[in-house]
Amino acid sequence: MHSLSMQEKKLAEGLQELSDQAGSHSPSIHTIAEKLPDLNIEIDACFLSNPHATDLFTREMRNDLIKTGDLRKVLEFYPSQNQVIGEILAPCLGVPKEMIFVGNGATEIIQAVIHYFTFRKVIINLPTFSPYYEFVGPDVETVYNHFLQEEDFAFNLEEYIDLVKRERPDTIVLINPNNPTGGYIPLHDIEELVRRLDFVENIVIDESFIHFAFEDESYPLKTATHLANAYDNVIIIKSMSKDFGIAGIRAGYGVMHEDKVAGLLENGYLWNLSGLAEYFFRLYADEEFLRRYEEVRVRYIKDTQRFFAQLAELPGLKVYPSKANFVLAEITNGMTAFDFMSRMLIKHGVYVRDCNDKMGLDGEFVRIASRTDEENRVILESARQVLQSQEESELTAVS
Amino acid sequence: MHSLSMQEKKLAEGLQELSDQAGSHSPSIHTIAEKLPDLNIEIDACFLSNPHATDLFTREMRNDLIKTGDLRKVLEFYPSQNQVIGEILAPCLGVPKEMIFVGNGATEIIQAVIHYFTFRKVIINLPTFSPYYEFVGPDVETVYNHFLQEEDFAFNLEEYIDLVKRERPDTIVLINPNNPTGGYIPLHDIEELVRRLDFVENIVIDESFIHFAFEDESYPLKTATHLANAYDNVIIIKSMSKDFGIAGIRAGYGVMHEDKVAGLLENGYLWNLSGLAEYFFRLYADEEFLRRYEEVRVRYIKDTQRFFAQLAELPGLKVYPSKANFVLAEITNGMTAFDFMSRMLIKHGVYVRDCNDKMGLDGEFVRIASRTDEENRVILESARQVLQSQEESELTAVS
């Protein structure tokens, strides 16, 4: 690799090894910091979360738990059972508690839905968040619906409905906005899709990034949760990690028909939330907290969209339309995604997601998360320099 | 109920309602505090954990995470994946990382083992920790082995082996020490049992209370973890909630054959530990921390055994032999277990476990946890007064 010192080359090799080991998920910064202590990670732009929401949450927690000494109780005692927390969430989600299944992060809920409700066939869009296909058992057929690069990885409602009618799966999965493309399906289309696909047993709508989506400049939240009230087959899955910036707490919820919730709780999921996750959900049900959160949500959306527009102007990078808090970006100047990722990390301390392992992406793609304004400026400038180094190295090679 | 004021009677009714709702688990103090705000819970003797270990952990956490500001990272970022944490634990557990499955509390591991490895028939001792039978699916037969009251609920090795040979289950479950009886099976007997039951696919040994057990006055830890190395069918399940006093964090591990671990991780359990649970396990792997922990473990065992001896002297209470951090106690003076529990709570602010819902207990049983020395004195004195009030009420009724 051109213009890397010996030590930097060694770090790049170490990174390659960690990436190979991590399978379909990028190695965590914790793992990288431990295995490659010489690397100085300044900004984790691999990581999809609103940093202002983390600020807000840690401030609340400091006041509520640390200053008061109540943190000890949260650590020491058993948290409440699943339905007790469901009862707390019912008013703010607008569904009865019997339809709420809280989870140890959204991945636990994805696992539960795929393992216990999917028996025959699942349709999964590509590219996607890999657990959706990784969690599928050996007796279930997986059909992939490929989003097309030439269509900017957009969702095509009519083609999708045709596919579902042809394949007759028992489960379909829509991530909205989609990970890792950022593509957004308007709520109106989701409603039409649900109306026309009443024969599918499980319509999974993963709204883990919905707090970053918008349909107009007043930015109201466009969740499809209400559809679970009207349609027995709708399953909403929601991670709280991204919008509330608390991936370490592991908190998520599912909204689905009450028989499904009862089925899951009948022989499992007894104390699957931690004390801190319960504390978070009690905050989430608090209107005053939500008002404060709403400010950081809208501010972050605006900053994020401005950042994406700036990234789109960099030569050598093609940025796809996103209403999530990350963009999928294609490197178009001949550099590989791994080289881009490792240079960003080694030279600038910025960790972005190499999408090499993502099924359904053919080319050199990285996913870049939006962080604070200040960090976004560093990410932008680092990306500019890394892309430029490739131009220079090619010029050197030619001359 | 005699000698309760109107308001106290109302609280007792409220408690009855909460107990009915909670099913086979007692309502958490959080739930009680919320639903019955007039109740003043001073001591949770329903709750099975070493309070000195909680002190130790919160001290470590204050130094490592709160004072340094590192807490934010633990909340914000994704924790490491399952096998990364397994690798950290491997040296201190004395097994390769491939045999370690970390869980969101032991209940997640119990659920995983019962749902994914038990297909035909399971033998469960009674009385027991209820998830072991509650998590069993509809196609699996459950055979109960009743511990007998007249034998002090002791485990009988030869009879048990005969039963297993007769029933030919694919799974057997031993909790050692047992919950809620506190009965302990010596390691030597566990070893013999495993040697003679090589035809059982899954020998589950739940050691969630093993840190409180002892075979001599030097109190070395008597875990059977090493057996999982030698026998492919041994599955060790370990909650960290009790011995380390951190139920709110949800941390546990399983040690089992590497094919079983690989099977579980192949399509699930991706990020099932929280950042705090990962922090705890990193502490747990630290020899210096373990040395400090060992002091509070042994001190707590000694205090606990002294407390049990004092409880055993109370008239009206029969205490069964226990090497856990709780005793099963039978109320022998005509008072019901619910009355004892609610009087302890309403009159003295002490919450003990009414065992009315426990399968395999015929009579009026409560389970009383050992807390700090000071709290144990309050529990003891409260129990003395509550039991005495029954004597007095009977005298009044007679006169």
Interface residues (C-beta under 8 A of the other chain):
Chain A: A22 H25 S28 I29 H30 T31 D44 F47 S49 P51 T54 F57 T58 M61 I66 L71 R72 K73 V74 L75 E76 F77 Y78 P79 S80 Q81 V84 N104 G105 T107 E108 Q111 I114 H115 P131 E134 F135 V136 G137 S241 G245 I246 A247 G248 I249 R250 N267 G268 Y269 L270 W271 N272 L273 S274 G275 L276 A277 E278
Chain B: A22 H25 S28 I29 H30 T31 D44 F47 S49 P51 T54 F57 T58 M61 I66 L71 R72 K73 V74 L75 E76 F77 Y78 P79 S80 Q81 V84 N104 G105 T107 E108 Q111 I114 H115 P131 E134 F135 V136 G137 S241 G245 I246 A247 G248 I249 R250 N267 G268 Y269 L270 W271 N272 L273 S274 G275 L276 A277 E278
